[in-house]
Amino acid sequence: MTMSSESYAASLAQLLTDTVGQLPVTTVPLTRAVGRQLAADLVTQHPSPRFDNSQMDGYGIGYANLAGGRFRVGPDVPAGTDPAEIYHYGVNGYGHDTAVPIMTGAKIPDDVVAIIPVEQAEPAAFVDVGDYVYLPSVDVGRFIRKTGSDMQAGTLLASEGAVIDAALVATAASQGIAELPVRARPRIGVIAGGDEVVSSNTPAAAKIFDANTPLVRSLAQTHGLDIVATGATTDDLRDFRSVLDGIIRDHNPDLILTSGGISEGKYEVVRQLLERLDTSWVGKIHQQPGGPQGYGVYGSTPIIAVPGNPVSTLVSMRILVLPAIWQAFEVGTRPVKIQARINSSVTGIQGKTQYRRAVVGLHGTEVIAQLQGAAGSHLLAQAVGANALLEIPPMARIQPGQPVTAHLFADTNWDARIDPVPAVTSAQLETHVPDSHPGEHRRALVIVASTRAAAGVYEDDAGPQLVEWLESKGYDTQQALVVADHELATTMEKVVAGDYGPLPDVLITSGGTGVSPTDQTVEVISEYIDQPMPNVMTSVLLEGLKSTPSAALSRGIAGLIGTTFVVTLPGSLGGVADGISVLDELIDHIVEQVRGKDHSR
């Protein structure tokens, strides 16, 4: 069984609801309350303001003096001083012609009914007690803040579930409230690893540094969640169980989140454990990257397992785990998705929703989405600066100016540099799923991955050989694209985006299939493969072994990208000849099957 991202996130939410249940209520000081959710209605205990007070620095006068005139100045009433201690019998008791110097925020003395700003007095300054001042006429209540004018006692400030912001903290403080009841956050334990991962910062042969634990910690922090423990495991199931048991025993987390060990390999310890549990699910969802997923209940602790490639972890956290936690508990930061206009073209893949890193920002008043980096799940550095994931539906052909769904990260800002949407025709704005095979017309594309050939060190012969063969088979084929090894990923992005026209029926690459550090073809193409066809490459291998043992060094792959058959051949003329020899009998058969037609018998 496979699921969409949305339905799988709902399954995770149900898992958390069933196993963790309702989180307890706790209290936190005001200084740590921002961003938390109230666990109860917050009601005022006192009116605000708590007493009538002055809105201005000025002179207070009584009813008899509203018409203005010459008045004798009484003692000052500073803010924070009880005026009854100064005017024991009210202002009138001091004298009916008294003007009271009163400061902003000070409590209004008895008998004062209006305030005249000091700058409207003559002289326009405070004078000594006993001196005289001239004041203009004024209306009753002028510049007096009345008791309860902001809120009365018993006023509902915020309802249960409301997110606490700075204004609510300030209002609570003005009520003498020192702490607030909030919903507890789930206590999360994180386990990452595998034999290839090291947690230290010392390089080691065949090892990689742990990027996923800091990644998950950072996402949890920006989305308002608590990580209470972390751990690392090897590819040994007993070691994984030991780490898991230790975190549960010492920290009692509400859930465990693992990264890695969930795919189809021989050493996938997380998968091995989940498959042994009574309550579990392991499989793939219709999502790229981050297809392999799993969950289970270990004892009474739920485990959510995401794949280990860093970008797959990033996508899984934002699209699946964070929404599930919100659905189950309504704590942390609510995941937000918006509509934005994309400023470039992009093509979806077959059978899966693709989530692409992007920057979303404002260009004028318009919300624009701009793709960032290639689609590879290992290209973590290309995620730096991305503030959203764009949702690309299966096989959708999206043109500049069309709307896309952008899943924002909690720390998204809007001041990123964004290119405007280029001018497009109305025809380009029509959303459609491409027909790569109009009528009987068949197209093919050849890409040669060779840094030296691209630099002109030598002339490429493999590309013309493949083009000539494809044209002899009746395929419309342009001149081969010759690119440096490190440019193949960008070239594939353009191919899938439609920059070279509709996706072809056949895509053949030559070069970059060996074991040299610069050989990247297999890694780049494998990110796009929807349906592998390993027997095709086995046939090419067997053909090559007839003439040379070095044919075994090729790591080529074959399969389908949507409805496009793709095969990666070696860069040598002999390797290309071996591929042509095998494909000559297969290629038309494959294309017909992909089109859903019967093949000739």
N, C-alpha and C positions, 0 to 999 in steps of 0.2 A: 504494500500500500504506500502510495506517495501522496503528499499533501502540498497545498499552497502555503506560502509563508504566513498568510493571515490565519489560516485554519490551524497551522502548527503552533503559532503563538497562542491561540485560544486553548489548544490542548495543554500547553505548558502552564497557562493560567489556571486551568482546571486542576492540574496536578498540584499546584501550590495551594489552591483553595482546599483541596481534599486532604492534603497532608499537614500543612502548616495551620490552616484555619485563620481566624481573626487574630491579628497582632494585638498585644496588650497596649494599654495606655500608659504613658510615662510623662513626667514633667521635665522641662528644660528651662534654664535661665533665659531671660529675654535676649541676652547677648548671643545665644546659640539657637534662637528660635526661627530666624529668617529662613524661608524655604520649606519649613516643616508644615504638616497639616494639623489643624486643630482637631482635638479628639472630643471636644464638647463645645456647645455654644458659649460665646464670651459675652457677658452682660455687664454693663456699667454698674458700679456700686455708688458712684457720686455723680452729681451734675457737673457739666463742664461748660463754661467756667464754674468753679465752686462758689464764687461770689461775684457781685458786680465789680468790675474793675475798669480802669482807664485805658482807652485805646491810644491815647496820645500823651506826650509831655505837655502839660498846660495848666490852666487855672480852672478849678471847680467852683461853681456858684449855685446858689439856691434859687427857689421859685421867685423870690422878691427881686432878684437881680437879672432876670432873663432879658430885660430891655437894654442892658448894657449901662455903662457909665464909669464913674471913678470909684475904685474900691480899695479898701485897706487889705494888705497881704498878710495872711496868717501863717502859722508854722507849716513847714513842708510835710508831705506824706510820701515817703519813698516806697518803692515796691518792696513787699515783704514785711512792712510795718503795719500793725493793727491801728487804724486811725482812731479807734476809741481810746487808745492810750494817750493820744495827743489832744483830741477834741472830746473830752469826757462827757460833755452834754450836747454833742453835735456841733455843727458849724454855727448854727444860729445862736447857740449858747456862747460862742466866742464873740459874736457880733453879727448883726443882720447885714452889714455892708462888707462882709469878709469874702475875699477871693482866696481859695486854697491852692497853693502850689502842689500839684500832684504828678507823679511820674507814671510812665507807661507800665501797665500791669498792676499798679497799686490798687488796693481795695478802696472802694468809694466810701467816703465818710457819710454819716447820717446828715441829711438835709441837702446834700449836693445832688443836683438833677441834670447837670450838663457840664461838658468840658469844652473850654476854648483853648485851642493850640497856642503855645507861648509865642509863636511867630506872628499871631494875629493881635497880640497885646501891644500896648504903647506904654513904656518901651518894649521892644520885641525880645525880652529876656527876663529871666527870673530876677526879682529884686529882693532886698532884705525884708525880713519880718517887720511889719509896722510901716513900711513905705507904701506908696500908693501906685496903682496901675490903672490904666484906662482899657476897658474891654468892650467889644462890639456886642450887639444883641445876638441871641442864640436860641435855638429851639430846645424843648425838653428832650432829654435822652441822647443829645448829640455827643458822639465819641465815648459812649459808655457801653461796655460789653455786659450784657445782662446775664445773670445766673442761668445756666442751662441752655444758653442760646446755641451752643454746639451740640449738646446732647443732655437729655435728662437722665436722672438715675433710673436704672432698669431698662435702658436702651440696649437693643441687640447690636453689638459691635461687629461680630462676625459669626457665621454659622459653623457648625461642626463640618469638618472637611475642608474648610477654607485654607488657602495657602497663606502663611504668615508673611507679610511684607514689612518694610521699614515703617510705614505709616501705622500699621497695626501695633507694632512694637512700641512706637512712640505713644500711641493712645493708651495702650496698656500701662506704660510707665506713668502716664499722667494720672492714672487711676490708682497708683500705688501698688500695682501688680508687679511682682518680681519674677515670676515664672509662669509658664503656660502649659496646659495639658496638650500633649501631642500624640499622634499615632506613632508607635514604635516602628523603626525601620527593620526590615528583615536582616538577620545576621547571616552574612554570606561568607563561606569558605571557598577559596580558589585553589585549584590544583592544576599545574601545568607541567609539561615535560615530555619524556621520552629519552632514550639513550643519547639522542643527538643534541639535547638541550643542556646547557650549563648555566647555573645561576650566578657564577662569578664573572668578573670582567677580564679574566685571563684567557686569551685565545688558545684553543686546542685543536689538534688535527681532527677533521671530520665532525667537529662540534659547532653548534650555533649558540649564540647568547639568547637568554630568555627575554623575549619582547612581549609575550602575551600577558604575563602577570602584571607588569607595569601598565600595559594597555587596559586591562580590565580594571585595575585600581583607578586609573585616571578617568575612565568612563563612569565608574561608580561615583567618584567624587563629583564630577560635573553634573551627574544626574541625581545627586542627593541620596546615595545609598551607602551602606556601611560594609566594608570588608573587614571581618574580624580575624581572619587567619589565612595564610597562604602556605602552599606546600609544593614540592616537586617530586616527581616519580620517575622511575626508569621504565623500561619496557617489560619488566617482570611483574606478573600479576600479584605475586605475594607482596612485593614492595609497594605496589599501588594500594593494596588492601591495608597495609600497615600505615601508610600515610593517611589514608581515609579514616581509619579507626582512630588514629592519634588526634586528628583535627576534631572529630566528633566528640571524643572523650574529653579533650582539654578545652574546647571552645563552645560546644553545643550549638553549632550553627543551625539556622532555620533551613538552609539549603546549601548544597555544594555545587559549584560551577567548575567544570573541567574543560580544558582546551587541549585538543590533540587526542590521538589514540582512538578515533571513532570511525576510521575509514575501513578499507577492505584488506589492508595488509596483514602479514602474519603476526605482527607484534602490537596489535591494537588493543592495549590492555583495558581501556575503558569499555570498548565494545565487548571484550571477553567477559568483563564483570557484569555489564548490563544484561547480556544474553543469559546469564545464570539467575537473574532475579525473577521473582514471581510477577512483579509489576514493572514492566519496562517496554520500551519501543526503541528500535534501532532501524534506521533506514535513510532514505534520501527524500528531500522535499524539492519542489519545483522552483529552485532558487539557485542563482549563480552570482558570486561565489558563495560557498557555505552550504552546499547540498547535503553532505553527510551530517546527520543529527541524531540525537538520542536522549532518552531520559529514563529514569527508573527510581525505585524507592529502595534504599539500602537500610535495612532495619526499619526505622521510621523517618529517615532523612531523605528528602528528595534530591536527586542528582540531575542536573541539566548538563548535557555534554555537547560542546561545539567543536568544530574542526580546528586544527592547529595552525594552518597557514595564517599569518597575522591579519591579512585583509579579510579572510574568511571569518576570523574571530571578531573583527571589527564589525562586519556586516551582520553577523549572527547576533551580536550583542544589541545593536541598534534596531534591527528589524524584528527580532524574535524575543530575546531575553528581557530587555527593558520594557517593551509593551506588555509582556506577560506579567512581570512584576507589578506594573501599574494596574492592569486589569484585576489581579488577585488582591492587591492590598491598597491601591490608590495612595501610595507613598512615593517619595522622591519627586522627580520632575516628570510631568505628563509628557509623553512623546508627542511631538507636533509634526504634522505633515501639511504642506501647503502646495498650491499650484504656482508654477513659475513658467516663464517662456524660455525655451532653450535657444542658445545662440549658435548652435551647430547641428549638423545632422548626425543621427545615430540609428543603428539597426539592431533590433532585438534578435535573440537566438531562438532556436526551435525548442518548444516544450518547457522553457524555464523563464521565469521573470529574472531579469538581470538588474543588479543594483550597482550603479556606477558612482565612484567618488566625484564630487562636484563642489564648486563654490557657488553659493547663492548670495546675491547682493542686489543693490539698487542701482539702476541706471536712470537717473532722473527720478521719476515716481514709479517706475516699472520694476517689478521683481524679475530678475534674469537669472537663469541657471547656466553655469559654464562647466563642462566636463573637465576633469583634472586627471591626468595620467591614463595609462592603459588599463585594461581590464584584469590583468594577471593578479591572482590571489597572493603572490609572493612579493608584489611591488609595493612594499610598505612605505618606502620613502616618498612615493608618488601620492601618498595620502596626506602628506604634511600640508596643512593649510586648508584642507577640505572641511567644509562645515555642514555638508549634507550628503545624502545618498539619493541619486535619481533612480526612480523606478521605471525600467524599460520593459514593457510587456513582451511576451513571446512573439517573435517575428514582426514586431511593429517597425514600421519605417517612419521615423520621426524627422521632420525637416525643420530648419531654423524658423523660429517664430511660433512653433506649435507648443501647446501646454504640456508639461510633464509634472508628475508628482514628486516633490522633494521632501524627503524625510530628514528633518533638521536635527542636529545635535544640540544639546542643552546650552552649550556655550557659543552658539551661532552669533556672529556679529554681522552687521550690515554695511560695513565700510570697505569691503573687499573690492579690488579693482576688477571690474566686469566689462567685457566687451559688449557693445550693443548688438542687438539682433540685426543681421544683415538684411538688406532689402530683398524680399522674395515675391514671387508671383502668387496669385490666388490659387493656381493649380498646385504649387508646391505646398500650400498650406492644407491640402486635403490629406487627412490621415488615412493610410491604407497599409494593408499587408501586401508586400511585393509578390508579384508573380514572376518567379525567376525563369519560367519556362514557357513563354508565349508560343503557341503553336508547336511546330517541330524544330524551331530554332534552338541550337545548342551552342553554349558558350563555354570557353575554358580560359584559364588564366595561369600563367607560369611566373613564379617568383624565384629568382636565384639569390641565395644568401651567401655572399662572398665579399669580405672586406677588401681583399686585394683586387678582385675584378671591378668592384665599385670604384676603387681608387685609380683604375687604369693601369695597374701593374702588369696585368695580362688580360687578353681578350677572352670573354666567356664563350665557350662552345656548347655547354650543356643546354643553355636556354634555347638557342636556335634549333638544336636537335629535337627538343621536346615540342617546340612550336610547330616545326615542320611535320612531326608525327601527328600531332593533334589536328592540324589542318587536313592532313591526308585522311583522317577519320571523319571529317565533316564538321569539325568544331570551329566556330568563329573565335580566333585567338589573336590577340594583339601581340606586339613585340614583348619579349620577356622583360619583367621588371628586375633590374640588378640592383641590389641594396647591400649595404654593409651589414654584418651580422647583428650589430647593436641597433640597427635601424629596422629590423624585421618586425619588432613589436609595434612600432608606429605604423609601418606599412600595413600590417594586418588590421589595425584599428581603422585605417582609411578604407580598406577593402570591405570590412564588415559594415562600415558607415555608408557605403555606397559611393565613395568618391571616385571609384573606377567603374561606375555603372552598377546595374543590378548584380546580385551575387551570381557567380557563374555556376554552371552545372558541375564543372570539374576545376579543382585548384591543385596544381602540382608545384611543390617546392623542390629545389635542388640545392644541396649544400647544408652545412651546419648540423649534420646528424651524427658526427663522430664524438670523440671524448675529449677534444681540445677544450680548454677553458672558454674559448670564444664561441664554441658551437652552442647556439641557443634555439635552433629551429624547433626541436622536439618540445622544449619547455614552452615556447611561445604558442605553437599550434595546439598543444594539448589543452591549453586553457579554453579553447573554443570547441573542442570535440564534444558533440552531444551523444554520438553513438559510435564507439570504437569498432574497428574491423581488423582485428589483429592477424587474421589468417592471410590477409592480403600481403602484409609485410613478411609473414613467414614464407610465402611463395616467392617473394622477391629475394629473401635471404637464401633460400635453397637454390635459386637460379644463380645467384652470385657465387655461392660456394663451389659451383661446378668449375669455376675458373680461378678463384683465389680465396685463400683462407681469410684474408682481411675483410671480406664481406661481412664476417661475423661482428665486426666492430661497429657497424651502423646501428643506430638506435631508432631508426625510422618508425613512424606511426602512420596509421590510415584510419579513416572513419568519415562520419558525416558531420558537417556544420550546417545545421538546418537541413536544407535539401541539396547542399553542395557536397560532392564527394571530394575529399582531400587526401593526398598522399604525399609523404615527405621522402624524397629520394636522395641518395648521396650526391656529392658534387662532382665526382669523377665521371668521365665519359663512359667508363665501363659500368659503373653503378647505374647511370641513367639508362644505358642499353639494357641492363638486366631488368630494370623497372618497365621499360617499354615492352620488352619481350613478354612479361607477365600480364601487363595491363592491356595489351593489344587484344586479348581474348576476353577481358573482363569489363572494360570501361563502359561499353555500350549497354551491356547487361545490367551493370550497376545503375546507370542513369535511367534506364527504362523502369527498373524496380522502384527507384526513388520517385519516379513520376506516377507510380501505381499502375503501370502497364504490364501486360503479359509479355514475356520475352520469347523470342523465337526458339523453337525446339529443333 
